Amino acid sequence: MKKTFSLFLVLMMTSMVWAENYAGKLRRNLFENPRYVMVVAHRGDWRGAPENSLQAFQNSIDMGVDMIEVDVHKTSDGVLVCMHDNTLNRTSTGKGKIEEHTLAELKELRLKPQHGAAATRHAIPTLEEVLNLCKGKILINIDKGYDYFQDVVKLMEKTGTTDQVIIKSGNRAEKVKAENGSVLEKVIYMPIVNLNAANAWELVDENLKLKPVAIECCMKEYNAQTEELLQLIREAGVKVWINSIWPSLCAGHDDDRAVEMKEPDEAWGWILERGATLIQTDRPEPLMQYLKKHKRRKLK
């Protein structure tokens, strides 16, 4: 009897270990690992496939990125689709506003690669398609999508991806609490704060009361105020997210400086020195190589 019970315990513990998929492991490290630096692919791997396409997200999964950033809009028949702009003009073969087209109409269009080149074979994906693609494999950051917060939550619950999705916004904390209430207890919400703003101290203080896992910190300039605010966030036990995609978001310490100017220490190294453990990037592969070199990519 004892042997049977012991075997049962071993099997049960083994099944619990197996039950944690890779996305679950990433989530655990997001909350519990202060050393691991998460790489967030901005609009997916848009250099290898059209931005916000299923292929761009699959490429990100294949290269070992921790999180993808996704933008969301709603069609005229109420379906959430993934596209950054609210119009079709720049990234697809269509014209006009997304909200003026049905999903069926959008599915007839094809996505364009960067810089508006000829159309590809890729269609505009729905958010549900993206969530199903990423389920268990990678974390997902909903950037442009707060306006559809409740719709996103329903899709997360439908697809079983609630534990791996982060919804963020730059709205005031009281507005977020008033509009979403107890839902905030079920999802990962992340505030966005411009650390150069005149009321940045107030914004950081009220967002810290939400007890987020991280705050996205934007800064055109780095000065005494931004330095002190970053310290305040870190000391509160909240992680720092910094975007390296454009100079205006990281005080000039961006991806192109790292790659094109060959100054990774002045770009990504500087961001690490500011205490960031989440970096949104347009250069995921070289950033991951840099972080591995500096021993900041070891999962627990």
N, C-alpha and C positions, 0 to 999 in steps of 0.2 A: 504494500500500500504506500509506504514511504517513498519507494523508488518511483512509483507511478506518479505521485504528487510532485516529486522533485522534477521529473521529466516534464510534467505539465507546466511548472513554473519556468523552466528553461525555454520551452516552446513559446510560452506567453511573452517572456522578455524578448526573445528573438523576434517575434512578430511585431512587437512594439518598436524595435530598432528598425526593422524593415519598413514599418509604416511611415517613417519620416522620409518623405521624398526630398529631392534636392532643394526645391523651393522652401520647404519647411526648414531645412538646414540653414539656408540663407536668412530666413526670417529670424531664426534663433540667434544667429551671429549678428544680425542687425540690432537686436535688443541686448545681447549679452557680451559681445566681443568688442572691447574698446580699441583694439589694435588693427583689426581687419578693415581695410579701406574698400568700400563698395564702389564699383565702376558702373555708372548709369549711361547707357547708350541713348543719346539724344535723337529722338525719332527713329530709333533702331539704327541699324547699319546702313545709313542713307548713302554712303559712298559705294556700297556694293549692291544696292537695290533701291527702288524708289522709297522715299521717306514714308513712314507710317504704313508700309506694306507688310503683308504676311512674310514675304521673303526677307525683308529688312529685319524683322523680329526673329525669324528662324536663324538668320546669319548670326545674330547676337547670341542666341542660345548656343549655337555651334561653337562660337569662339570663346565661350565661358564667361560672358558678361553676367553681372549679378542682377541687373535691373534694366528694363527698357522704359523709356519715357514715351507716353502715348497721348495724342490730342484727340478730342472727341467733339462731334457736332451731331445734330439731330436732323433727320430727313423730314419731308412734309408728312409722311405717314408714320412718324414717331419712332424710327429706328436709329439707334446710335451707331455712327460710322466713324472711322479713324482718319482724320485729316487735320492738318494744322490750321490752314486758312478757313474762313467761313465761306469762301468762294472756291469754285472748281478750277479757275483759270490757270493758276500757276503750276499745279502739280498733276493735272489730268487733261484728258482730251475734251472735257466739257467746259461750259461757260455758265456763269451765274452763281447764285447762292445755293448752298447745299440745302437749306431749309425750303427751297422752292421746288425740290425734286424728290420723287419717290425713290425707295431703295431699288426697285426694278430698273428705273431709269439710270441710276448711278452705276448699277452692275453692268450696264452696256458700255460704260466708259472704260478707258485704260489709263493707268498711271504713267507719268513721265519720270525719267530719272532726273538727277540734279541739273540745274541750269537750263531747264526747258527743252531738252533734246527730244528726239522722236519718241513716240509712244512705245511702251513695253507690252508684254502679255499680262501684266499684273492688274487685277481689279481692285477697286476700293473695298477694303475689308470692313465688316461690321465689328463693333467692340466685342460682341459675343464670339465671333470667330477668333479674334485675337486672344481672348481669355481662354478659350478651349485649346488653342495652340500652345499657350504658355503654361497651362495647368500642370503644376508639380515640377516645373522646369526652371522658372526664373521669376523674380519679383517684377511687379508692374507698377509704374508710377503714372497716374492719370493727372496730366498737367492741365491742359485746357479742357475742362469738363465739370468744374464745380457747379455750373448752372444746371447740370443734370445729376446732381448728387444722388437723389433718391432712385433715379432710374439705373444709375451705375451700381448702386447697392443691390438692387433687385437682380441684376445680371450676375453680380458676384455670387449671390446666394444660389442662383439657378445653376451656375457653372461650377460651384464648389471651389471658388478661388478667393473667397473673402480674406483668408489669412495671408495672401501674397500680394494684395493690392494696396497701394498708398494713394490716397486722394489728397491733393494739396490746393491751396488757394492763398491769395493775398488779402482776403477779406478780414475785417476786424473780428476778433475772437468772439465778441458778444453776438455778432450777426450769425456766425457759424453755429454757435450754441443754440441760438433762438430758432434757427431754421432746421436744425438737424437733431437736437436734443439727445435722446438716449442712443441714437444711431452711432454717435461718436464713440460709444463704449464697445461697439462691435467691429469697427473698421480702424485702419491706421490712417490718421489724419495728420498732415504736415503743413504748418504755416509757412508762408513766404514773407520775408521782411527785407526792405531796403534799409541797410544799416547806415546809409548816408542821409536818410530822411530826418527832417527837423524833429519829428515825434518818434524817432526810432526807439528811444528808451521806453516810452509808453507802450509801443507796439510789442517790443520784446517781453516786457513785464507781463502784459495781459496774455500773450501767447504761452508763456511759461506756465501760467496757471492751468492751461489745458493739458499740461504734462505730456507733450508730444515726444515721440522718440527722437525727432530731429527737427531743426528749423533750417529752411533754405535761406541762406544769407547772401544777399546781392550787394555789391559795392562797386561803384564807379571809381571811387578814390579810397585809399587806405590811409586812415588818420587816427588820432587819439581816440575818437569816438568809436570807430569800428573796432579798434583793438580792444577797448574796454568792453564793448558789447559781446564780442566773441568770447572773451574771458568769462563774462557773466553767464553766457549760455552753457559753456563747458562746465563751469563750476556747479551749475544746476543739474548736471547729469544728463543734459540733452546733447545729442550729436549735432555736429555742424555739417551742413551740405553746402558745397560751393560749386558753382558752374564755371567750367573752364572753356565754355564754348565760344564766348565773345569777350574781348577786352573790357567792355563796359560793365560786365557782371562780376569781374574778379580783379579789378584794379590793374588791368594790363598783363595779368599772369595767365595767359590763355593757351589753348592747344597749339595754335599756329606758332606762337613763340617757342613752344617746346619742340615742335617738329620741324617747321620750316626754317626757323632761326637757329635751331639746334641748341636751345637753351632750356632743357627740361628741368634743371635744378632751379632756374629763375622762374619757371612757370609752375609745374606740378610740385616741385620741391617747396616752393614758397607757399603753396596752398596747404601742403602737409604741415608746414611749420605753423600755420594759423589754426591747426587742430582739426581740420576737416577729415571726416572718415566716410563721407559720401561725395563723390565727384561726378558731376554730369559732364560728358565729353562728346566731342565729335570725332575723337581719335581713340576708340576703345582699345584696340590691340597694342599700340605703342605705350599707352598709359598703363595697361596691365603688365607689360614687360618692365616698365620703370618701377612699378610698385613691387613686383617680384624681386627685382634687384635690391630693393630696399627692405625686403622681408616684411611687407605689409599686406600679403595676400594669403596668409595661412588661416584657413577655416578651423574652427573648433568642432 
